Amino acid sequence: MRVAIETILLAAVAGLLVSVSAGALGPLVVFRGLSFLVSAAAHAALGGAALALLLQSRLPWLDPTFGAAGMAVVVASVVGAAGRGGRSGESMEVAVGVSFAGSMSLTVLLMYWLPPEKLPLVWGYLVGDILLLSPVDLATIALTATLSLAAITAFYREFVYSSFDPVGSEAHGLRVGLYDWIMLTVIALSVSAMTKAVGAILVYALVVAPAGAAVRFARGPKHCMALAFLISAGSIAMGLLLSAIVNVSPSAIAGMVSAAFYLISLLRVE
Amino acid sequence: MPSHAIEARGLDVGYGSRPVLRGVDLAIPHPSVSVIMGPNGAGKTTLLKASLGLARILSGEIRVLGVPVPGRLEEVRRRVAYVPQKEEVSWGVPLRVIDVALMARLIKKGPPRRPTREDVDAAEEALEFVDMLWARDRCFKKLSGGQQQRVLIARALASKPELLLLDEPLSAVDAESRRKIAEVLARLRDEKGVGSVVVTHDVNPLAPIADYVALLSEGRLVAAGPLAAALTPENLRKIYGPVAKVVEVGGICYAIVGDAHR
């Protein structure tokens, strides 16, 4: 099956927008050693969507998107609270793991009570496809790209300083807890929204691996963000190109290409 | 100018409700190079963190440059600069030396924290002061431990503080860098009137220039005063235990614990 050129173009636009978010946020995730947060945020969205669907019997206006966003904010808040007082590294990583397990457990529990016809709506939060984008999906990705760029533009130094030296930054007067919360919330919201639109594989592949490769070559945080964007965009371009020629999933190819970039970067001796 | 860098009365400090420091009464002169020493877990770092509002004061009071903490914490953080243990700094962030040197100054400046020519000049001057301007555009994480420590001191100095609080600046640092750090602290006191309070295991590199020492053990102050008066064999054995050997060099006593001197 050949994919229509319009679909490929639409997917290319989406890929570019996802790469913008990945370039802005991926390095922050890597700087903080919180790559697992990407996975936790996506699965928290799953739990939040399930909860919203269950509550719809009493609150018909409650869209699952609100539930997904709300749960992503909860995860960001839990991880941020775990890192308060300079206990960043290990405590935050543990909080990410616990949030992941907690939200998946909640999802399983809630799905037990949900009517069977609503279950695909829940799973839809993990299995988006870049070749099956709806206008709402595209708008969501555009919104997260804007949110990511706005956050990094407004708080670039605050995010970098909090990542480099949380204790020293707080001692000099930076409100590390607040900026950590903003950063984690933007990451969690963006990742959960992008996952619904383009699928978990693509988001993991384009947020973490390109940033992991870029940080090994970068001369500074901005350089790292630019490199992560290029690797991300290059991976998705390769995926779409191959999928136009042969019948393969563009997300899978993009994931393999970005993983290859990361593996190659490991050869660099620092 | 305030007469004390740190002044504590009946100070209990802890994390949560568990006290780490208990009943500390202390008055560190200013400007001076003062040393807080003691074994691991003595509460040295906690005392520094309490001075900066980073540890919870359970009872008693503490003033930094005459300003009460936590009552007027913002003023303290504006006038004081902190040099953390370099192990607390993340190596994952690729920053140039000049970017690190600008950090404390831009934090104190407040949003939007964009560096002006004046900020860059201050950071370069601070790098020059610690003899690290040559590395201005190098990657911070590729420097040696001693060079990184001097850049972290420059970061503090660029914010034009009246007092430096340094946490273990001499640990895992080569002998040449130790000598240079001690020289920088002495010059700051003598030429600029900037005091330093240094938490360290090893008083030896600072002994020639230090004015004052406070000895902590198990969260309590054992002794404080000029080095020759406070570093007595009795006091050193109180903090390092009866097995510590004490040697006297140039009128100052040092403890030898295992194969390390303190």
Interface residues (C-beta under 8 A of the other chain):
Chain A: V30 F31 R32 G33 G85 G86 R157 E158 V160 Y161 S163 F164 D165 P166 V167 G168 S169 E170 A171 H172 G173 L174 V215 A218 R219 G220 P221 H223 C224 E270
Chain B: Y15 L52 L54 E74 R77 R78 A81 Y82 V83 P84 E88 V89 S90 G92 V93 P94 L95 R96 D99 V100 M103 A104 L106 I107 K108 P111 R113 C139 K142 L152 R155 S159 L165
